């Protein structure tokens, strides 16, 4: 399974359900600009709605990511991630990915069960639990009980990704005020650790969530060894 740099950054949000609270994300629409230095190279839209799936109250969330302008001329991509997951537990039932990245394209549907997943591309994969996918994981982290965290606490979560279970480390860096497009935001900062991934610098990715009841992702900073880009929240 192949992922663009912009899509990879969303993998960091995937977390476990321990210490979880329940938030209402129904009808939410979040918009972002992806910037390579001062160049706006892409846009991201995250939208959610409430649906019934197998008689369970669920969220149907879509992440729509696409290139624009000069970046689109050089390397066109348009990835759509969609997940249907339980409103109560945030565990997924179905995941869809529709990817178009340069000359590469792939459509995949994954159905989640308690002890296995079924992929339209890769077949059946046995698991010991119902793990999050890369979309429901964003909302699981937003629902996590951050009040129990101290600065530099390390969270370790097993996640299902690319037909395997990966232990992901996320370091909580505490609260920080950031300025974005002339406005200040009080945020919680998280830094995921990508062991063995050489393309990132020392603090390769930093994620900032708003310090309020909505806990919106406000800023994602990605630092590669040869450059960097940001995904910035666009205020309505």
Secondary structure, DSSP 4 states (H G I P E B T S, - for coil): ----HHHHGGGGG---STTB-----TT-EEEEEEEETTEEEEEEEEEEEEEEETTEEEEEEEEEEEE-HHHHHHS-EEEEEEEEEETTT--EEEEEEEEEETTEEEEEEEEE-SSEEEETTTEEEE-SS----TTHHHHHHHTB-GGG--TT-EEEEEEEETTEEEEEEEEEEEEEEEEETTEEEEEEEEEEE-TT-TTEEEEEEEEEEESSSS--EEEEEEEETTEEEEEEE---
